[in-house]
């Protein structure tokens, strides 16, 4: 008889984040593991920069998408 074992698939640790700019208040969607510098569309302020893993986010994280 074959044992029925549940095979678990790991969930990704990366997410899309809704980030609010400190300067102008514009909200923008940023990937949590961004590999390039992400700037605000309105005022050109840096919202996130890569660190080799998770991105360093400089704006306020308002929410997470895809949870």
PDB file with one MODEL, atoms N, CA, C and O in Angstrom:
MODEL        1
ATOM      1  N   UNK A   1       0.830  -1.170   0.000  1.00  0.00           N
ATOM      2  CA  UNK A   1       0.000   0.000   0.000  1.00  0.00           C
ATOM      3  C   UNK A   1       0.885   1.249   0.000  1.00  0.00           C
ATOM      4  O   UNK A   1       1.858   1.334   0.750  1.00  0.00           O
ATOM      5  N   UNK A   2       0.535   2.207  -0.846  1.00  0.00           N
ATOM      6  CA  UNK A   2       1.305   3.434  -0.978  1.00  0.00           C
ATOM      7  C   UNK A   2       0.805   4.450   0.048  1.00  0.00           C
ATOM      8  O   UNK A   2      -0.396   4.686   0.182  1.00  0.00           O
ATOM      9  N   UNK A   3       1.750   5.037   0.762  1.00  0.00           N
ATOM     10  CA  UNK A   3       1.407   6.039   1.761  1.00  0.00           C
ATOM     11  C   UNK A   3       1.031   7.349   1.065  1.00  0.00           C
ATOM     12  O   UNK A   3       1.759   7.835   0.199  1.00  0.00           O
ATOM     13  N   UNK A   4      -0.107   7.907   1.451  1.00  0.00           N
ATOM     14  CA  UNK A   4      -0.538   9.181   0.876  1.00  0.00           C
ATOM     15  C   UNK A   4      -0.012  10.304   1.753  1.00  0.00           C
ATOM     16  O   UNK A   4      -0.533  10.577   2.834  1.00  0.00           O
ATOM     17  N   UNK A   5       1.040  10.949   1.251  1.00  0.00           N
ATOM     18  CA  UNK A   5       1.632  12.058   1.977  1.00  0.00           C
ATOM     19  C   UNK A   5       1.338  13.337   1.228  1.00  0.00           C
ATOM     20  O   UNK A   5       1.401  13.389   0.000  1.00  0.00           O
ATOM     21  N   UNK A   6       1.024  14.341   1.968  1.00  0.00           N
ATOM     22  CA  UNK A   6       0.749  15.632   1.359  1.00  0.00           C
ATOM     23  C   UNK A   6       2.076  16.299   1.013  1.00  0.00           C
ATOM     24  O   UNK A   6       2.932  16.477   1.879  1.00  0.00           O
ATOM     25  N   UNK A   7       2.241  16.659  -0.234  1.00  0.00           N
ATOM     26  CA  UNK A   7       3.454  17.332  -0.673  1.00  0.00           C
ATOM     27  C   UNK A   7       3.220  18.833  -0.560  1.00  0.00           C
ATOM     28  O   UNK A   7       2.321  19.383  -1.195  1.00  0.00           O
ATOM     29  N   UNK A   8       4.035  19.480   0.249  1.00  0.00           N
ATOM     30  CA  UNK A   8       3.883  20.912   0.450  1.00  0.00           C
ATOM     31  C   UNK A   8       4.784  21.673  -0.515  1.00  0.00           C
ATOM     32  O   UNK A   8       5.954  21.341  -0.700  1.00  0.00           O
ATOM     33  N   UNK A   9       4.209  22.692  -1.117  1.00  0.00           N
ATOM     34  CA  UNK A   9       4.955  23.559  -2.016  1.00  0.00           C
ATOM     35  C   UNK A   9       5.289  24.828  -1.247  1.00  0.00           C
ATOM     36  O   UNK A   9       4.391  25.463  -0.694  1.00  0.00           O
ATOM     37  N   UNK A  10       6.557  25.211  -1.200  1.00  0.00           N
ATOM     38  CA  UNK A  10       6.913  26.408  -0.433  1.00  0.00           C
ATOM     39  C   UNK A  10       6.358  27.681  -1.073  1.00  0.00           C
ATOM     40  O   UNK A  10       6.339  27.815  -2.297  1.00  0.00           O
ATOM     41  N   UNK A  11       5.910  28.609  -0.233  1.00  0.00           N
ATOM     42  CA  UNK A  11       5.400  29.882  -0.712  1.00  0.00           C
ATOM     43  C   UNK A  11       6.570  30.839  -0.936  1.00  0.00           C
ATOM     44  O   UNK A  11       7.567  30.767  -0.217  1.00  0.00           O
ATOM     45  N   UNK A  12       6.466  31.727  -1.916  1.00  0.00           N
ATOM     46  CA  UNK A  12       7.555  32.686  -2.138  1.00  0.00           C
ATOM     47  C   UNK A  12       7.652  33.693  -1.002  1.00  0.00           C
ATOM     48  O   UNK A  12       6.644  34.045  -0.389  1.00  0.00           O
ATOM     49  N   UNK A  13       8.861  34.154  -0.724  1.00  0.00           N
ATOM     50  CA  UNK A  13       9.076  35.128   0.343  1.00  0.00           C
ATOM     51  C   UNK A  13       9.023  36.552  -0.191  1.00  0.00           C
ATOM     52  O   UNK A  13       9.033  37.509   0.583  1.00  0.00           O
ATOM     53  N   UNK A  14       8.968  36.694  -1.498  1.00  0.00           N
ATOM     54  CA  UNK A  14       8.916  38.029  -2.091  1.00  0.00           C
ATOM     55  C   UNK A  14       7.471  38.470  -2.284  1.00  0.00           C
ATOM     56  O   UNK A  14       6.575  37.650  -2.481  1.00  0.00           O
ATOM     57  N   UNK A  15       7.265  39.786  -2.225  1.00  0.00           N
ATOM     58  CA  UNK A  15       5.924  40.353  -2.350  1.00  0.00           C
ATOM     59  C   UNK A  15       6.011  41.672  -3.099  1.00  0.00           C
ATOM     60  O   UNK A  15       7.091  42.239  -3.265  1.00  0.00           O
ATOM     61  N   UNK A  16       4.877  42.142  -3.540  1.00  0.00           N
ATOM     62  CA  UNK A  16       4.783  43.489  -4.067  1.00  0.00           C
ATOM     63  C   UNK A  16       4.283  44.378  -2.943  1.00  0.00           C
ATOM     64  O   UNK A  16       3.327  44.036  -2.248  1.00  0.00           O
ATOM     65  N   UNK A  17       4.938  45.527  -2.767  1.00  0.00           N
ATOM     66  CA  UNK A  17       4.610  46.427  -1.678  1.00  0.00           C
ATOM     67  C   UNK A  17       4.062  47.736  -2.226  1.00  0.00           C
ATOM     68  O   UNK A  17       4.556  48.245  -3.233  1.00  0.00           O
ATOM     69  N   UNK A  18       3.043  48.284  -1.571  1.00  0.00           N
ATOM     70  CA  UNK A  18       2.552  49.616  -1.905  1.00  0.00           C
ATOM     71  C   UNK A  18       3.289  50.575  -0.977  1.00  0.00           C
ATOM     72  O   UNK A  18       3.115  50.538   0.241  1.00  0.00           O
ATOM     73  N   UNK A  19       4.120  51.440  -1.579  1.00  0.00           N
ATOM     74  CA  UNK A  19       4.993  52.335  -0.826  1.00  0.00           C
ATOM     75  C   UNK A  19       4.562  53.780  -1.046  1.00  0.00           C
ATOM     76  O   UNK A  19       4.281  54.190  -2.172  1.00  0.00           O
ATOM     77  N   UNK A  20       4.512  54.548   0.042  1.00  0.00           N
ATOM     78  CA  UNK A  20       4.144  55.961  -0.030  1.00  0.00           C
ATOM     79  C   UNK A  20       5.408  56.812   0.084  1.00  0.00           C
ATOM     80  O   UNK A  20       6.207  56.627   1.002  1.00  0.00           O
ATOM     81  N   UNK A  21       5.582  57.733  -0.843  1.00  0.00           N
ATOM     82  CA  UNK A  21       6.743  58.622  -0.880  1.00  0.00           C
ATOM     83  C   UNK A  21       6.705  59.591   0.299  1.00  0.00           C
ATOM     84  O   UNK A  21       5.645  60.116   0.640  1.00  0.00           O
ATOM     85  N   UNK A  22       7.870  59.829   0.925  1.00  0.00           N
ATOM     86  CA  UNK A  22       7.950  60.752   2.057  1.00  0.00           C
ATOM     87  C   UNK A  22       7.748  62.195   1.626  1.00  0.00           C
ATOM     88  O   UNK A  22       7.143  62.983   2.354  1.00  0.00           O
ATOM     89  N   UNK A  23       8.249  62.546   0.448  1.00  0.00           N
ATOM     90  CA  UNK A  23       8.209  63.950   0.002  1.00  0.00           C
ATOM     91  C   UNK A  23       6.843  64.378  -0.498  1.00  0.00           C
ATOM     92  O   UNK A  23       6.273  65.351  -0.005  1.00  0.00           O
ATOM     93  N   UNK A  24       6.306  63.644  -1.491  1.00  0.00           N
ATOM     94  CA  UNK A  24       5.096  64.116  -2.170  1.00  0.00           C
ATOM     95  C   UNK A  24       3.840  63.334  -1.813  1.00  0.00           C
ATOM     96  O   UNK A  24       2.739  63.775  -2.141  1.00  0.00           O
ATOM     97  N   UNK A  25       3.969  62.188  -1.153  1.00  0.00           N
ATOM     98  CA  UNK A  25       2.802  61.408  -0.768  1.00  0.00           C
ATOM     99  C   UNK A  25       2.275  60.497  -1.855  1.00  0.00           C
ATOM    100  O   UNK A  25       1.233  59.868  -1.675  1.00  0.00           O
ATOM    101  N   UNK A  26       2.972  60.408  -2.983  1.00  0.00           N
ATOM    102  CA  UNK A  26       2.566  59.526  -4.073  1.00  0.00           C
ATOM    103  C   UNK A  26       2.717  58.062  -3.646  1.00  0.00           C
ATOM    104  O   UNK A  26       3.723  57.694  -3.038  1.00  0.00           O
ATOM    105  N   UNK A  27       1.728  57.233  -3.961  1.00  0.00           N
ATOM    106  CA  UNK A  27       1.818  55.798  -3.665  1.00  0.00           C
ATOM    107  C   UNK A  27       2.213  55.057  -4.932  1.00  0.00           C
ATOM    108  O   UNK A  27       1.694  55.324  -6.016  1.00  0.00           O
ATOM    109  N   UNK A  28       3.138  54.125  -4.773  1.00  0.00           N
ATOM    110  CA  UNK A  28       3.686  53.393  -5.906  1.00  0.00           C
ATOM    111  C   UNK A  28       3.917  51.947  -5.487  1.00  0.00           C
ATOM    112  O   UNK A  28       4.196  51.670  -4.321  1.00  0.00           O
ATOM    113  N   UNK A  29       3.800  51.024  -6.447  1.00  0.00           N
ATOM    114  CA  UNK A  29       4.010  49.607  -6.164  1.00  0.00           C
ATOM    115  C   UNK A  29       5.461  49.246  -6.465  1.00  0.00           C
ATOM    116  O   UNK A  29       5.983  49.545  -7.539  1.00  0.00           O
ATOM    117  N   UNK A  30       6.110  48.585  -5.476  1.00  0.00           N
ATOM    118  CA  UNK A  30       7.524  48.228  -5.558  1.00  0.00           C
ATOM    119  C   UNK A  30       7.659  46.749  -5.230  1.00  0.00           C
ATOM    120  O   UNK A  30       6.949  46.241  -4.362  1.00  0.00           O
ATOM    121  N   UNK A  31       8.564  46.048  -5.915  1.00  0.00           N
ATOM    122  CA  UNK A  31       8.841  44.650  -5.620  1.00  0.00           C
ATOM    123  C   UNK A  31       9.759  44.578  -4.403  1.00  0.00           C
ATOM    124  O   UNK A  31      10.712  45.351  -4.305  1.00  0.00           O
ATOM    125  N   UNK A  32       9.485  43.665  -3.477  1.00  0.00           N
ATOM    126  CA  UNK A  32      10.238  43.599  -2.222  1.00  0.00           C
ATOM    127  C   UNK A  32      11.704  43.210  -2.425  1.00  0.00           C
ATOM    128  O   UNK A  32      12.546  43.547  -1.593  1.00  0.00           O
ATOM    129  N   UNK A  33      12.021  42.512  -3.509  1.00  0.00           N
ATOM    130  CA  UNK A  33      13.390  42.112  -3.807  1.00  0.00           C
ATOM    131  C   UNK A  33      13.865  42.829  -5.077  1.00  0.00           C
ATOM    132  O   UNK A  33      14.419  42.203  -5.980  1.00  0.00           O
ATOM    133  N   UNK A  34      13.644  44.142  -5.137  1.00  0.00           N
ATOM    134  CA  UNK A  34      13.997  44.924  -6.327  1.00  0.00           C
ATOM    135  C   UNK A  34      15.499  44.833  -6.601  1.00  0.00           C
ATOM    136  O   UNK A  34      16.308  44.888  -5.676  1.00  0.00           O
ATOM    137  N   UNK A  35      15.862  44.695  -7.869  1.00  0.00           N
ATOM    138  CA  UNK A  35      17.270  44.581  -8.245  1.00  0.00           C
ATOM    139  C   UNK A  35      17.813  45.880  -8.842  1.00  0.00           C
ATOM    140  O   UNK A  35      18.990  45.948  -9.195  1.00  0.00           O
ATOM    141  N   UNK A  36      16.983  46.898  -8.959  1.00  0.00           N
ATOM    142  CA  UNK A  36      17.415  48.209  -9.431  1.00  0.00           C
ATOM    143  C   UNK A  36      16.862  49.280  -8.498  1.00  0.00           C
ATOM    144  O   UNK A  36      15.954  49.023  -7.707  1.00  0.00           O
ATOM    145  N   UNK A  37      17.415  50.467  -8.599  1.00  0.00           N
ATOM    146  CA  UNK A  37      16.930  51.589  -7.784  1.00  0.00           C
ATOM    147  C   UNK A  37      15.555  51.993  -8.296  1.00  0.00           C
ATOM    148  O   UNK A  37      15.363  52.174  -9.498  1.00  0.00           O
ATOM    149  N   UNK A  38      14.596  52.135  -7.378  1.00  0.00           N
ATOM    150  CA  UNK A  38      13.233  52.532  -7.731  1.00  0.00           C
ATOM    151  C   UNK A  38      13.020  53.957  -7.249  1.00  0.00           C
ATOM    152  O   UNK A  38      13.188  54.254  -6.066  1.00  0.00           O
ATOM    153  N   UNK A  39      12.641  54.853  -8.188  1.00  0.00           N
ATOM    154  CA  UNK A  39      12.410  56.251  -7.852  1.00  0.00           C
ATOM    155  C   UNK A  39      10.936  56.585  -7.988  1.00  0.00           C
ATOM    156  O   UNK A  39      10.204  55.942  -8.740  1.00  0.00           O
ATOM    157  N   UNK A  40      10.511  57.604  -7.245  1.00  0.00           N
ATOM    158  CA  UNK A  40       9.135  58.088  -7.311  1.00  0.00           C
ATOM    159  C   UNK A  40       8.878  58.682  -8.690  1.00  0.00           C
ATOM    160  O   UNK A  40       9.729  59.385  -9.235  1.00  0.00           O
ATOM    161  N   UNK A  41       7.709  58.400  -9.252  1.00  0.00           N
ATOM    162  CA  UNK A  41       7.365  58.928 -10.566  1.00  0.00           C
ATOM    163  C   UNK A  41       7.185  60.441 -10.549  1.00  0.00           C
ATOM    164  O   UNK A  41       7.423  61.103 -11.559  1.00  0.00           O
ATOM    165  N   UNK A  42       6.773  60.988  -9.425  1.00  0.00           N
ATOM    166  CA  UNK A  42       6.429  62.411  -9.337  1.00  0.00           C
ATOM    167  C   UNK A  42       7.649  63.264  -9.010  1.00  0.00           C
ATOM    168  O   UNK A  42       7.953  64.203  -9.745  1.00  0.00           O
ATOM    169  N   UNK A  43       8.360  62.953  -7.915  1.00  0.00           N
ATOM    170  CA  UNK A  43       9.423  63.834  -7.427  1.00  0.00           C
ATOM    171  C   UNK A  43      10.837  63.269  -7.569  1.00  0.00           C
ATOM    172  O   UNK A  43      11.800  63.926  -7.175  1.00  0.00           O
ATOM    173  N   UNK A  44      10.978  62.064  -8.124  1.00  0.00           N
ATOM    174  CA  UNK A  44      12.295  61.435  -8.343  1.00  0.00           C
ATOM    175  C   UNK A  44      13.031  61.068  -7.055  1.00  0.00           C
ATOM    176  O   UNK A  44      14.240  60.836  -7.095  1.00  0.00           O
ATOM    177  N   UNK A  45      12.341  61.008  -5.912  1.00  0.00           N
ATOM    178  CA  UNK A  45      12.946  60.569  -4.655  1.00  0.00           C
ATOM    179  C   UNK A  45      13.144  59.054  -4.710  1.00  0.00           C
ATOM    180  O   UNK A  45      12.301  58.343  -5.257  1.00  0.00           O
ATOM    181  N   UNK A  46      14.250  58.550  -4.148  1.00  0.00           N
ATOM    182  CA  UNK A  46      14.521  57.111  -4.141  1.00  0.00           C
ATOM    183  C   UNK A  46      13.578  56.439  -3.151  1.00  0.00           C
ATOM    184  O   UNK A  46      13.559  56.785  -1.970  1.00  0.00           O
ATOM    185  N   UNK A  47      12.788  55.467  -3.640  1.00  0.00           N
ATOM    186  CA  UNK A  47      11.860  54.727  -2.775  1.00  0.00           C
ATOM    187  C   UNK A  47      12.469  53.418  -2.287  1.00  0.00           C
ATOM    188  O   UNK A  47      12.212  52.994  -1.160  1.00  0.00           O
ATOM    189  N   UNK A  48      13.284  52.770  -3.142  1.00  0.00           N
ATOM    190  CA  UNK A  48      13.901  51.501  -2.767  1.00  0.00           C
ATOM    191  C   UNK A  48      15.199  51.322  -3.537  1.00  0.00           C
ATOM    192  O   UNK A  48      15.326  51.756  -4.681  1.00  0.00           O
ATOM    193  N   UNK A  49      16.169  50.668  -2.882  1.00  0.00           N
ATOM    194  CA  UNK A  49      17.427  50.358  -3.555  1.00  0.00           C
ATOM    195  C   UNK A  49      17.815  48.920  -3.227  1.00  0.00           C
ATOM    196  O   UNK A  49      17.503  48.422  -2.145  1.00  0.00           O
ATOM    197  N   UNK A  50      18.501  48.249  -4.164  1.00  0.00           N
ATOM    198  CA  UNK A  50      18.857  46.847  -3.949  1.00  0.00           C
ATOM    199  C   UNK A  50      19.969  46.688  -2.916  1.00  0.00           C
ATOM    200  O   UNK A  50      20.826  47.558  -2.762  1.00  0.00           O
ATOM    201  N   UNK A  51      19.932  45.551  -2.209  1.00  0.00           N
ATOM    202  CA  UNK A  51      20.970  45.252  -1.221  1.00  0.00           C
ATOM    203  C   UNK A  51      21.583  43.874  -1.455  1.00  0.00           C
ATOM    204  O   UNK A  51      22.462  43.456  -0.700  1.00  0.00           O
ATOM    205  N   UNK A  52      21.143  43.173  -2.472  1.00  0.00           N
ATOM    206  CA  UNK A  52      21.625  41.819  -2.717  1.00  0.00           C
ATOM    207  C   UNK A  52      20.575  40.787  -2.368  1.00  0.00           C
ATOM    208  O   UNK A  52      20.661  39.648  -2.828  1.00  0.00           O
ATOM    209  N   UNK A  53      19.593  41.149  -1.575  1.00  0.00           N
ATOM    210  CA  UNK A  53      18.476  40.287  -1.193  1.00  0.00           C
ATOM    211  C   UNK A  53      17.216  41.122  -1.236  1.00  0.00           C
ATOM    212  O   UNK A  53      16.746  41.515  -2.304  1.00  0.00           O
ATOM    213  N   UNK A  54      16.684  41.384  -0.072  1.00  0.00           N
ATOM    214  CA  UNK A  54      15.522  42.279   0.010  1.00  0.00           C
ATOM    215  C   UNK A  54      15.976  43.704  -0.246  1.00  0.00           C
ATOM    216  O   UNK A  54      17.077  44.098   0.139  1.00  0.00           O
ATOM    217  N   UNK A  55      15.123  44.464  -0.895  1.00  0.00           N
ATOM    218  CA  UNK A  55      15.439  45.859  -1.179  1.00  0.00           C
ATOM    219  C   UNK A  55      15.286  46.701   0.080  1.00  0.00           C
ATOM    220  O   UNK A  55      14.444  46.412   0.931  1.00  0.00           O
ATOM    221  N   UNK A  56      16.101  47.740   0.192  1.00  0.00           N
ATOM    222  CA  UNK A  56      15.965  48.680   1.298  1.00  0.00           C
ATOM    223  C   UNK A  56      14.910  49.704   0.886  1.00  0.00           C
ATOM    224  O   UNK A  56      15.100  50.436  -0.085  1.00  0.00           O
ATOM    225  N   UNK A  57      13.806  49.756   1.615  1.00  0.00           N
ATOM    226  CA  UNK A  57      12.687  50.631   1.267  1.00  0.00           C
ATOM    227  C   UNK A  57      12.780  51.893   2.114  1.00  0.00           C
ATOM    228  O   UNK A  57      12.870  51.817   3.340  1.00  0.00           O
ATOM    229  N   UNK A  58      12.757  53.067   1.455  1.00  0.00           N
ATOM    230  CA  UNK A  58      12.879  54.341   2.156  1.00  0.00           C
ATOM    231  C   UNK A  58      11.528  55.005   2.397  1.00  0.00           C
ATOM    232  O   UNK A  58      11.413  55.852   3.283  1.00  0.00           O
ATOM    233  N   UNK A  59      10.512  54.643   1.638  1.00  0.00           N
ATOM    234  CA  UNK A  59       9.179  55.198   1.868  1.00  0.00           C
ATOM    235  C   UNK A  59       8.434  54.391   2.920  1.00  0.00           C
ATOM    236  O   UNK A  59       8.957  53.408   3.444  1.00  0.00           O
ATOM    237  N   UNK A  60       7.215  54.810   3.226  1.00  0.00           N
ATOM    238  CA  UNK A  60       6.381  54.092   4.180  1.00  0.00           C
ATOM    239  C   UNK A  60       5.622  52.988   3.446  1.00  0.00           C
ATOM    240  O   UNK A  60       4.968  53.253   2.438  1.00  0.00           O
ATOM    241  N   UNK A  61       5.704  51.752   3.945  1.00  0.00           N
ATOM    242  CA  UNK A  61       4.974  50.628   3.341  1.00  0.00           C
ATOM    243  C   UNK A  61       3.524  50.720   3.807  1.00  0.00           C
ATOM    244  O   UNK A  61       3.227  50.584   4.994  1.00  0.00           O
ATOM    245  N   UNK A  62       2.630  50.953   2.848  1.00  0.00           N
ATOM    246  CA  UNK A  62       1.213  51.107   3.154  1.00  0.00           C
ATOM    247  C   UNK A  62       0.521  49.751   3.191  1.00  0.00           C
ATOM    248  O   UNK A  62      -0.376  49.533   4.006  1.00  0.00           O
ATOM    249  N   UNK A  63       0.936  48.831   2.308  1.00  0.00           N
ATOM    250  CA  UNK A  63       0.311  47.515   2.273  1.00  0.00           C
ATOM    251  C   UNK A  63       1.077  46.550   1.401  1.00  0.00           C
ATOM    252  O   UNK A  63       2.022  46.931   0.710  1.00  0.00           O
ATOM    253  N   UNK A  64       0.658  45.285   1.440  1.00  0.00           N
ATOM    254  CA  UNK A  64       1.259  44.242   0.625  1.00  0.00           C
ATOM    255  C   UNK A  64       0.213  43.739  -0.359  1.00  0.00           C
ATOM    256  O   UNK A  64      -0.957  43.593  -0.008  1.00  0.00           O
ATOM    257  N   UNK A  65       0.631  43.476  -1.582  1.00  0.00           N
ATOM    258  CA  UNK A  65      -0.272  42.963  -2.603  1.00  0.00           C
ATOM    259  C   UNK A  65      -0.012  41.477  -2.800  1.00  0.00           C
ATOM    260  O   UNK A  65       1.114  41.010  -2.631  1.00  0.00           O
ATOM    261  N   UNK A  66      -1.037  40.748  -3.151  1.00  0.00           N
ATOM    262  CA  UNK A  66      -0.895  39.329  -3.447  1.00  0.00           C
ATOM    263  C   UNK A  66      -0.781  38.440  -2.235  1.00  0.00           C
ATOM    264  O   UNK A  66      -0.223  37.346  -2.322  1.00  0.00           O
ATOM    265  N   UNK A  67      -1.296  38.884  -1.106  1.00  0.00           N
ATOM    266  CA  UNK A  67      -1.225  38.086   0.124  1.00  0.00           C
ATOM    267  C   UNK A  67      -2.417  37.187   0.181  1.00  0.00           C
ATOM    268  O   UNK A  67      -2.568  36.420   1.133  1.00  0.00           O
TER     269      UNK A  67
ENDMDL
END
